[in-house]
């Protein structure tokens, strides 16, 4: 996401960093490039105009002139204004003082509304809440079944009736069901259309009056660009939205919707969908997103992903092993499995400050086939071989290759790679407080 915009910003900032002193002409040239980059990213032109105006007002003033590093000061200003443009700070769900909290999810058909309901249910359950999904989309064929399947996969209970039933009554019954089950959160999946129409809005307004939701969240497809902003404005006119969820942000290299929605509608982006898996829904942090757009990384999100994906006890054990150079193939296999839980390698690398500027980082992908092959090779070894790979001679390598269905060369390549990683981690683990702290967090880098 934001790949094109990030590249343009980085090129513009590269030119600024090379100047010891910035003239007004230098600032104007940089802002011209920023304006073009934002417009190409499909950001609303009024939003672009206001954004550039605010940056220029600060950049040509005393704030930059008095700085020892004016180029970096301009970057700091752009970062601050981008953050403010997207909402300034994280906006969380406002839970009711007396449960259940009712969350009404609305949006057009095809925006990912039903899937988002299940993702949100999973996220809230992980936070210790007891959510109930209500299948009030009784219009679209298979919508009820889809929500039930997703509910089963995430372990979140679903309230459903039959296709064609009155959606308002279903929503009301779902809220009552939640009260009887002791659920503290109700997530209502509503009907959508291929376009905004009066019939859709009338039904949603009736449902809103019936269930009195504490949150009305609009799901919009980030890949629709300016249409996403228009849809948000149309829904807000009738329903008074409390927030927006942007889906498919990982598939939009431009990112204009994320930058325009908050500014045009005044409604905060509360969550973003960054993948198809059920865990690919994240709270929206404007400051972190601005940092990533500018290619400055997002170390806080990286740490959170590591803490969420890694077993702390295993990470602590691994740190101790590295101190004594006792890293084994069993540990190697375990680290690969846990790295996969963190998500795509290119996404992880972009969160590391400075990595976004390295050529080729955006093209790095995890080869799932190769990872399965590595797992098969290690699993074909005896416990003794996994703990002491030095004993793996030629005959053992041939046996392992036959057992895992690969060539001997593949086994050799894995052992070489293991030795390289072992040597790196040995140095990393003993490299002072920072290294040991990273090890305890489980942040073990692995490059293919």
C-alpha positions in Angstrom: 0.0 0.0 0.0 1.1 3.6 -0.8 4.0 2.2 -2.8 3.8 4.8 -5.5 3.3 7.7 -3.1 6.2 6.6 -0.9 8.5 6.4 -3.8 7.7 9.9 -4.9 8.0 11.4 -1.4 11.4 9.7 -0.9 12.7 11.1 -4.2 11.6 14.6 -3.2 13.1 14.4 0.2 16.3 13.1 -1.1 16.8 16.3 -3.0 16.0 18.4 0.1 18.5 16.5 2.3 21.3 17.5 0.0 20.8 21.2 0.6 22.5 23.0 3.5 20.1 25.9 3.2 16.6 26.0 1.7 15.3 29.0 -0.3 11.7 29.7 -0.9 12.1 28.4 -4.4 13.5 25.1 -3.1 10.4 24.7 -0.9 8.1 25.6 -3.8 9.7 23.0 -6.0 9.4 20.3 -3.3 5.8 21.2 -2.7 5.1 21.0 -6.4 6.4 17.5 -6.5 4.3 16.6 -3.3 1.2 18.1 -5.0 1.7 15.9 -8.1 2.4 12.8 -6.0 -0.8 13.3 -3.9 -3.0 13.9 -7.0 -1.5 10.8 -8.7 -2.3 8.9 -5.5 -6.0 9.8 -6.2 -6.2 12.1 -3.2 -9.1 14.6 -3.4 -7.8 17.8 -5.1 -9.3 20.1 -2.4 -7.5 18.0 0.3 -4.3 18.3 -1.7 -4.7 22.1 -2.0 -5.3 22.6 1.7 -2.5 20.2 2.7 0.2 21.9 0.5 -1.0 25.3 1.7 -0.5 24.3 5.3 2.9 22.8 4.7 4.1 25.8 2.8 2.9 28.2 5.5 5.1 26.4 8.0 8.0 25.5 5.7 8.8 29.1 4.5 8.6 30.5 8.0 11.0 30.8 10.9 10.5 27.1 11.8 12.7 25.9 8.9 15.0 29.0 8.6 16.2 28.6 12.2 16.9 24.9 11.8 20.4 23.4 11.3 19.0 20.8 9.0 16.2 22.5 7.0 15.6 19.5 4.8 14.8 17.3 7.7 12.7 20.0 9.2 10.5 20.1 6.1 10.1 16.3 6.3 9.1 16.7 9.9 6.5 19.3 8.9 5.1 17.0 6.1 4.9 14.1 8.6 3.0 16.2 11.1 0.6 17.5 8.6 0.0 14.0 7.1 -0.8 12.7 10.6 -3.2 15.5 11.2 -4.8 15.0 7.8 -5.6 11.4 8.6 -7.1 12.2 12.1 -4.2 13.0 14.3 -4.6 10.1 16.7 -6.1 6.6 16.9 -9.9 6.6 17.4 -11.1 3.6 19.3 -14.6 2.1 19.5 -16.6 3.8 22.1 -18.0 1.0 24.3 -21.3 1.6 26.1 -21.1 1.9 29.9 -23.9 -0.6 30.1 -23.4 -3.6 27.7 -24.1 -4.7 25.1 -22.3 -2.2 22.8 -24.1 -2.3 19.5 -22.0 -1.8 16.4 -23.8 -1.4 13.0 -21.7 -2.2 10.0 -22.8 -0.6 6.7 -21.5 -0.3 3.2 -21.9 -1.2 -0.4 -22.0 -4.8 -1.7 -18.5 -5.9 -2.5 -16.7 -3.7 -0.1 -15.8 -6.6 2.2 -18.5 -5.8 4.8 -19.4 -9.4 5.9 -15.7 -10.4 6.1 -14.9 -7.3 8.1 -17.7 -8.1 10.6 -16.0 -11.5 11.3 -12.6 -9.9 11.5 -13.8 -7.3 14.0 -15.5 -10.0 16.0 -12.2 -12.0 16.2 -10.3 -8.8 17.2 -12.7 -8.0 20.0 -12.7 -11.5 21.2 -8.9 -11.5 21.4 -9.2 -8.3 23.5 -11.2 -10.2 26.0 -14.7 -9.3 24.9 -17.7 -11.6 24.1 -19.0 -10.5 20.7 -22.1 -11.7 18.9 -22.3 -11.5 15.1 -25.8 -10.8 13.7 -26.6 -11.8 10.1 -29.0 -9.0 9.2 -28.0 -9.1 5.5 -31.0 -11.1 4.5 -31.0 -9.8 0.9 -27.8 -11.1 -0.6 -27.8 -14.8 -1.4 -25.4 -16.8 0.8 -24.6 -13.8 3.0 -25.9 -15.5 6.1 -24.0 -18.7 5.3 -20.8 -16.8 4.7 -21.1 -15.1 8.1 -21.8 -18.4 9.8 -18.7 -20.0 8.2 -16.5 -17.1 9.2 -18.0 -17.1 12.7 -17.1 -20.8 13.1 -13.5 -20.1 11.8 -13.0 -17.3 14.4 -14.9 -18.9 17.3 -17.4 -16.1 17.4 -21.1 -17.0 17.8 -23.5 -15.9 15.0 -27.2 -15.1 15.3 -29.1 -15.8 12.1 -32.6 -16.6 10.8 -33.5 -17.1 7.1 -32.9 -15.4 3.8 -35.6 -13.0 3.0 -36.6 -12.3 6.6 -37.2 -8.7 7.7 -33.7 -7.3 8.3 -34.8 -4.8 10.9 -36.5 -7.5 13.0 -33.5 -9.7 12.6 -31.2 -7.0 13.9 -33.5 -6.3 16.9 -33.8 -9.9 17.7 -30.0 -10.2 17.5 -29.5 -7.5 20.1 -32.0 -9.2 22.5 -30.2 -12.5 21.9 -26.9 -10.9 22.9 -28.4 -9.7 26.1 -29.7 -13.2 27.0 -26.3 -14.8 26.2 -24.4 -12.2 28.2 -22.5 -10.9 25.2 -21.0 -7.4 25.7 -20.7 -6.5 22.0 -23.1 -6.9 19.1 -21.8 -6.6 15.5 -24.7 -6.3 13.0 -23.9 -7.1 9.4 -26.4 -5.1 7.2 -27.6 -5.3 3.6 -25.7 -3.6 0.9 -26.3 -2.6 -2.8 -24.1 -2.1 -5.8 -24.8 1.6 -5.4 -26.3 4.0 -3.0 -30.1 4.1 -3.4 -33.1 5.3 -1.4 -34.4 1.8 -0.7 -31.1 0.8 1.0 -30.9 4.0 3.0 -34.5 3.8 4.2 -33.9 0.3 5.5 -30.7 1.2 7.3 -32.3 4.3 8.8 -35.2 2.1 10.1 -32.7 -0.4 11.6 -30.7 2.4 13.2 -33.8 3.7 15.0 -34.8 0.2 16.1 -31.4 -0.9 17.6 -29.9 2.5 18.5 -26.3 1.5 17.7 -23.4 3.1 19.7 -21.2 2.9 16.6 -22.2 3.1 12.9 -19.1 2.1 10.9 -18.9 2.3 7.2 -16.9 -0.2 5.3 -15.4 1.2 2.1 -13.1 -0.4 -0.5 -9.8 1.6 -0.5 -9.2 0.6 -4.1 -12.2 2.6 -5.4 -10.2 5.8 -4.6 -12.4 8.9 -4.9 -15.5 6.8 -5.1 -14.8 5.7 -1.5 -14.9 9.3 -0.3 -18.2 9.9 -2.3 -19.8 6.8 -0.7 -18.7 7.9 2.7 -20.3 11.3 2.3 -23.6 9.8 1.0 -23.9 7.4 4.0 -22.9 10.0 6.5 -25.7 12.4 5.3 -28.4 9.8 6.3 -26.8 7.8 9.1 -24.4 10.1 10.9 -21.5 7.7 10.8 -19.2 7.4 13.8 -16.3 6.0 11.8 -14.9 4.3 8.7 -13.2 1.0 8.1 -11.0 0.9 4.9 -10.7 -2.5 3.4 -8.2 -3.8 0.8 -5.7 -1.2 1.7 -2.9 -3.7 1.0 -4.1 -3.9 -2.7 -4.0 -0.1 -3.3 -0.5 1.2 -4.3 -1.9 4.7 -4.4 -3.7 5.1 -1.0 -5.8 8.2 -1.9 -8.8 7.0 0.0 -7.0 6.8 3.3 -5.7 10.3 2.9 -9.0 11.8 1.7 -11.8 10.1 3.7 -11.1 11.8 7.0 -10.5 15.2 5.6 -13.7 15.2 3.4 -16.1 13.5 5.7 -14.7 14.5 9.1 -15.2 10.9 10.2 -12.2 9.0 11.7 -10.8 5.9 10.1 -11.0 3.4 12.9 -9.7 0.2 11.3 -8.0 -0.9 8.1 -8.1 -4.2 6.3 -4.6 -5.2 5.1 -5.2 -8.7 3.8 -7.6 -11.6 3.3 -6.8 -13.6 6.5 -9.1 -13.2 9.6 -6.3 -11.5 11.5 -5.7 -8.9 8.8 -7.8 -6.1 10.5 -5.8 -3.5 12.3 -6.6 -0.3 14.4 -5.7 2.7 12.3 -2.9 4.9 13.7 -2.5 8.1 11.7 1.0 8.8 13.0 2.3 5.4 12.2 0.6 5.4 8.7 2.2 8.8 8.0 5.6 7.5 9.0 5.1 4.5 6.6 4.0 6.7 3.7 7.1 8.8 4.1 9.3 5.6 4.1 10.3 6.2 7.7 9.1 2.8 8.9 6.7 1.8 11.7 8.7 0.3 14.5 5.8 0.3 17.0 3.6 -1.8 14.8 6.5 -4.1 14.1 7.1 -4.7 17.9 3.3 -5.3 18.4 3.3 -7.9 15.6 6.3 -9.6 17.1 4.8 -9.6 20.6 1.5 -10.9 19.2 3.1 -13.7 17.0 5.9 -14.9 19.3 5.8 -17.1 22.3 7.6 -15.2 25.0 8.7 -18.3 26.8 10.2 -19.7 23.6 11.9 -16.4 22.8 13.5 -16.3 26.3 14.7 -19.8 25.8 16.2 -18.9 22.4 18.0 -15.9 23.9 19.6 -18.2 26.5 20.6 -20.7 23.8 22.2 -18.0 21.7 24.4 -16.9 24.7 25.8 -20.4 24.7 25.9 -20.9 20.9 23.3 -23.7 21.2 21.0 -22.7 18.4 19.6 -25.9 16.7 17.7 -26.8 13.6 14.6 -27.3 15.9 14.9 -23.7 16.9 15.4 -22.7 13.3 12.2 -24.5 12.3 10.3 -22.9 15.1 11.5 -19.4 14.2 10.4 -19.8 10.6 6.9 -20.9 11.7 6.7 -17.8 14.0 8.0 -15.5 11.3 5.2 -16.6 9.0 2.6 -15.6 11.6 3.8 -12.0 11.5 2.7 -11.6 7.9 4.4 -11.0 4.4 8.1 -10.4 4.6 7.9 -7.2 2.4 5.4 -5.7 4.8 7.5 -6.5 7.8 10.6 -5.0 6.2 8.8 -1.8 5.3 8.1 -1.3 9.0 11.9 -1.1 9.7 13.0 2.6 9.5 15.2 3.1 6.4 14.4 -0.2 4.8 11.8 1.3 2.5 14.6 3.2 0.7 16.6 0.1 -0.1 16.1 -1.0 -3.7 14.3 -4.3 -4.1 12.7 -4.5 -0.6 9.3 -4.0 -2.0 9.8 -7.0 -4.3 10.8 -9.4 -1.5 8.2 -12.1 -0.9 8.1 -15.2 1.3 8.4 -18.3 -0.9 5.7 -20.5 0.7 6.8 -23.5 -1.3 10.4 -23.1 -0.1 9.2 -22.8 3.5 7.2 -26.0 3.2 10.3 -27.6 1.7 12.5 -26.5 4.7 9.9 -27.8 7.1 9.9 -31.2 5.3 13.7 -31.4 5.3 14.0 -30.7 9.0 11.1 -33.0 9.9 12.9 -35.8 8.0 15.9 -35.6 10.3 16.3 -37.5 13.5 16.1 -35.6 16.8 19.9 -36.1 17.1 20.5 -34.6 13.6 18.3 -31.6 14.3 20.2 -30.9 17.6 23.7 -31.7 16.2 23.7 -30.9 12.4 27.5 -31.4 12.3 26.9 -35.2 12.2 24.9 -35.0 9.0 27.3 -36.7 6.5 26.8 -37.6 2.9 24.7 -40.8 3.5 22.5 -39.0 6.0 21.9 -36.1 3.6 20.8 -38.6 0.9 18.4 -40.3 3.4 17.0 -36.9 4.4 16.6 -35.9 0.8 14.6 -39.1 0.0 12.5 -38.7 3.1 11.5 -35.1 2.3 11.1 -35.5 -1.5 13.9 -33.1 -2.4 17.4 -33.2 -3.9 20.6 -33.5 -1.9 21.5 -30.0 -3.1 18.4 -28.7 -1.3 19.5 -30.3 1.9 23.0 -28.8 1.5 21.6 -25.4 0.8 19.4 -25.5 3.9 22.4 -26.5 6.1 24.5 -23.7 4.7 21.7 -21.2 5.3 21.3 -22.5 8.8 24.9 -22.0 9.6 24.8 -18.4 8.2 21.7 -17.6 10.3 23.3 -19.2 13.4 26.4 -17.2 13.1 24.4 -14.0 12.6 22.1 -14.7 15.6 25.1 -15.6 17.7 26.5 -12.1 17.1 23.1 -10.5 17.4 22.3 -12.2 20.7 25.5 -11.2 22.3 25.6 -7.7 21.0 24.7 -5.8 24.1 21.5 -4.7 25.8 19.7 -3.7 22.5 20.4 -7.1 21.0 19.3 -9.0 24.1 16.1 -6.9 24.3 15.3 -7.6 20.7 15.8 -11.3 21.3 13.4 -11.3 24.2 10.8 -9.7 21.9 11.4 -12.5 19.5 12.4 -10.3 16.7 14.6 -12.7 14.8 15.3 -11.5 11.2 15.3 -14.1 8.4 16.2 -13.4 4.8 15.7 -15.8 2.0 
